[in-house]
Amino acid sequence: MSLDYQLVSTTKGHNNCTILHLKFSPDGNLLLSVAQDSSICIWDCRPLVYNQPIQPYLSFVSQQGLITSIAWCSLNSEFITGGGDGTIQVWNIKDNKIEQSAILKGHHDSITSIAARVTNILTISSGSKDGDIKVWYANGESKTLPKTHRGAVTSIDYSPFSARNLIITGGYDGSINLYDIDKNQCLQSWFENVEMTRIYPPISCVRFSPNGRFILVSSMDNVIRLFDLSTHKCKRIYVGHRNQEYTENSNITVMHTINCGIITKGSGSRDHCYIVSGSQDGNIWIWNLQNKKPVQVIPFLNEEETQILKETYPIGNEDIHAWCVDFHPFLKYIVAGSNFDGSIKFWKSEMLVHDDSDILSDALLGLSVS
């Protein structure tokens, strides 16, 4: 059964540059987009409620070099960017302006991943190309977690549970690590290459499930795996997409390379949870979480765009990479960017029903995988 996502709008605001990162604000009112030229755009997404295209709101160019990772650290007024210069910059949106509120310095190499958690106190976690992981607090303090990755920390995600301050990290060395930040301790490692006798594919994206019981791991062997945190075992494998090429300009939020995530259909049923991922074959892939089958493959380019591309450039659709994908927290939209022409595209499904109660029931049910 297809989810029947249909293209509803296309917008441009990055001067034909590759789109590296896209992230809806937690309240869904804004979209943050970042391109290869370090341009950053804020889009007003409130028109989506009325099935209207998003509108440009604010834009500027960062001086951090390549923007390697982004995260929101409030509902819609504060975000952070990690850069090739090794800094993390904190930005505020106020009075229709973007103002820099802080620069976090402490890494000795390029930032490769960042994540933020807002509870009573804002906490930021960051990983760098040399494998260091740092934790930053709103009071200005910071600390470095025990080093476990041999190489770039390619992805970080916070557990949705507020009771424990946990993060999951993925690395270019193929390892995955679960940290307790408060205890300054690595609790669990997967694919730890201690003896250096086996080569594991680099990790491009790690994400917690909504209930925090599972982690979704995308690696550069064209495979997405779902791990059970209680047993540490892989429960599901999803294949069909392409994720195997790493470049310095790739988004590994996937920066990293190709990102993935979990969406739920408002039914309170584990059979209506889906895995979503970008792909280096130019498509957006969606799988049923339970039976592992693709339910829809969405081409980033339509037939007319593909034909124009073939006539204009000596490359084919297989050279179009859907680097970044995100989905609206409440509405029925998927957004994606690519290395094509700086365009940002929106698809909508009439089959998904999202509201607060549905999201809560799915999260409480918790992606129960048998």
N, C-alpha and C positions, 0 to 999 in steps of 0.2 A: 504494500500500500504506500503510495507516494504521499508526502505531506503537502504537495502541490504549492510549493513556494513559487511565486511569480514576481518577476522584476517589476517594480513600481516606480522607481526613480533613480536617476543618475545625476551626480553633482561633481563639480570640479573646483579646486581651490588651491592646488599645489603646483602650478606651472609645469604640468606634464611629468612630474617626478614620481618615482616609485613610492607608493604608500607603504610605510613600514609598520605603523601601529594605528589601531583604532580601538577606542574604549568609550562605551557609554558611561555616563556618571551614574552612581548608585540609584539616584531618583529618576533616571531616564530622561531628564530634561535637556542634557547637553551631550554632545559627542566630541571627543578629543581625537584629533587626527594628526599624525606626524609623517613627514616625507623625508626622502633621502637627502634633500638639501637643507635639512634641519628646520624647515618651516613647520610651524605649529598652528593649527586652526581649531577654533572652538565653534561648534555649530549648535544652533537652537533647534532642538528636536521636538519642541512642544507641538508644532504643526502635524506631527505624525499621528497625534490623537485624532485629528480630523482628516486623516489620509492625505495630507498635503506634504510636499517636499520639505526637507530641512532647510534652514536659512543660515547664511554666514553670520557670525556674531563678532568674533574677534580673531586676530591673527598676528603673529610676529615670527621672527627668526631667532633661534637660540644660538648662543656663541659657545656651546659645549662641544662642538664638533658633531660627529654622527650621534643622533639620539638613539640609544640602544634599547631603552625600555621606558615605559610610562606607567603611572598608576594614579588613581584618584585617592585622595585622603580626606574627603568630606563628601557630603551628599552631592554638591555641585559647585563649590566655591574654592576648592583648593586641590591642586594636583602636583605631582612630582615627575621630574624627568632625569634619567640617568644618561651620562654622556661619555663620549670617547676620551674626554679629558680627565676622567676619573672623578668627576664631581656629581653630586646629586643636588638638583636645584628645586626649591619649593616655590610654587607660584600661587598667588591669590587672584581670584576674579572678583573685582569690587568696583562699583560705580562705572560699569561698562569699560573697564580697563583691566589689563593683566599686569600685576606687580610682583616682582621677585621679593620673597619674604626671607629666604635663607639660602645659603650655599653650604652643603655638607661636604667636608673634605676629610680624607683619612685613608682612602684607597690609594694604592700605589700603581694601579693599572686601570684600563678602561672598565667602566661599569658595563656589565652584561645582563643584569636582571635586577629588578626592584619590585617590591610589593609593600603595601601599606595596610595597616589594620587600625580602625578607629573604634575604640571601646570608650572607657573613661579617659584614657590617655592615648594619643597618637603614637603608634610604633611603626617604624619603617625598617625593612630588611633589604639588604642589597648584596649582590654578588659581583665579583670582578673577574677579569680575564685570567688573573693569576690564582684563582681558586679561593680567595678570601671571602668570608661572609661576615658582614657587620650589621649590627642592630643599633638603630638610632631612636632616641627618646625625645619627647617634646621639651623636656627640661634642658636639652643640650648635651646630655650624656650619651655615650655610645660604648659598645663593646664588640669584640671580635669573637665569633664562635669557633670551636675547635675545627681545624682544617681537615676536611675529608676528601675534597675533590682535587684530582690531579689535572688542573687545567680550568678553563672557564666554567663559571657557574651560570648555566644557560637559562634557568627558570626557577622562580620562587613563587610559592603560594601559601597563604595563611589558612589554617583550619578555621571553618565557620564556627566551631565551638568557642564560646567565650570563657569557659571554665579553665581551659589550658591554653597557654600561649605557644602553639605548635606551628612550625612551618615545614613544608616539604621542598626539597631542592633537587634539581637535576643538573647534571654536568656534561661537559663535552667528552669526559672520559667514560661516559656511559653509566655512571653510578647515580643512584637515587638515595637521598638521605632524609630521615625524619628527625627534626630537632625539637627539643624542649628549650625554648628561649630562656625561660625563668631559671631553669636548672643549668643552663649553659652546657647542654649535653646532647650528643647524637644518640637517639634512642634506637634507631634501626637503619640498616643499610641494605640496599638491593644492588646486585651486580658489582659489589665492591671488588676492584681489581687489585687485591693486595699483592699477589705474586706476579702480577703483570704477565700471566701465562695465557690470558685470553683477551681478545679485543672485543669490547662491547660497542655497539653503535652509539654515537652521541645522542643525548637527550635534547629534544627541541622544546618540549613543553610538559609541565606537570600541573595538575589541577586536582583539588579536593572535590569530592562529590558534595552535594548540598547538605548531607547529614554528617559529613566528616568521617564516614566509615570506610570509604574507598578513595583511591587516588587513580587518576587517569594520566597515563604516561604516553607521550608521543615521541618516538625515536626515529633516527635517520636510517632505518632499515625498512621503511614503508609500513610500519606497524604501529598501532595504538593498542596499549594494554591497560586493562582494568585490574588493579590490585586490591585485595582485601587487607585492610590494616590489621585486623585481629589475627589473621592466619599468615600474613605476609605472602600469600600465594596469588598468582595470576588467575583471575576468574574468567576473563573474556579477552579475546583478541579480535581486532577490527582491521581489515585490510582492503585494498583496492585503490587507495590514494597513492600519491607519490611524494615522498619526503626523504630525500637522500643526498641532496647537494647542500653543502655549507659554504657560504661566502661571507665576507666581512660586512656586506651590505644587507644581509638577510635579517629578517625580524626575529631573532632569538636573543617577541612575546611569545614568542615564537620567535627578544631577539633570541636571536635564537633562530628559528627558521619557520616552521609551520605551527600555528597554534591550534588548540582544540578546546572543547568545552562540552558541557552537558546542558541540554534544555529539557523541560518537562511539559507534557500536555496536561492541562488541568483536569485530571480524571481521578487522582488519588490512586493510580495504578502504576506498578513498576513496569508494566508492558507499554507504557506511554512515555518512557524516558528515551532520549536520543543523544547520540554522540555526534558532534559537529566538528569538522576540521577543514582548514584550507588545504591546498594541495599544489604541488609543483607541476601538475598536469593542466592547470588552469581552471580547475573545478572546485566547487565546494561540496564536500561529501557529508552525508547524513546517514547514520546507521541506527537501527533499532538496538537499544542497549541489551535487551534480553537475548534475541535470536541472532544478533551480530550481522544481520543482513542489511545491505544498503537500502534505504527507503527512498532516497532521492540524490541525484548527482546534478548539481546546478552549474552550468558553464558560466564563467565570468563574462566571456564575450558572447554576444548573440551572433547569428549567422551573417548579418550585414557587417558587423565589426570584424569578424573573422575574415571575410572576403576582402575588406579594405586593407586589413593587416597583410594578407598574402600578396596583394597587389603593390603595397607600398614598401614593405620591408622583406628582406630575405630570411624571414623566420616564420614559423608556423604557430598554431595555437598551442603546441606542446611547449613552446618557450614562454608562454604566459603563466606566471606563478601567482596564485591567490595567496599572498603572503599572510594576510591578517583577516581574521573573522571575529565578529562579536555579535551578540544578540541582545535585544532590548530586554531590560529586567522585567517589564510588565506587558508590553505590547507584543504583537506577533511579527516582529521584524528581525531579519538577519542583515548585517551590514558587512561588506567586504571591500578590500582594496587589493591592488595588484601592481605589477611592474609595467603595466601597459601604457597608460597616458595620464596618470594622476587622478583618474576618476574614482569616485566612491559610489558604490551601488547598494541599493536597498531591495530586498525581496520580502514579500509578505505572504503568510499562509493563513487561509481562512479556516483551516482545520484545527489550528492550535487555539486553545482558549486559556488565556492567562489572566488570573486575578489573584489578589492577595491570599484568599482562602485556598485556592488551588495550589499555589506555589508552596504554601505552608503544609498542606496535606501531603504533597509529594516529598517535601523535605523531611517531614516526620516519618513517613513511610520509609523513606531513606534508601532508595535504589537498592532494595533488598534483592540480592543476586543469589540464585540457587545453582 
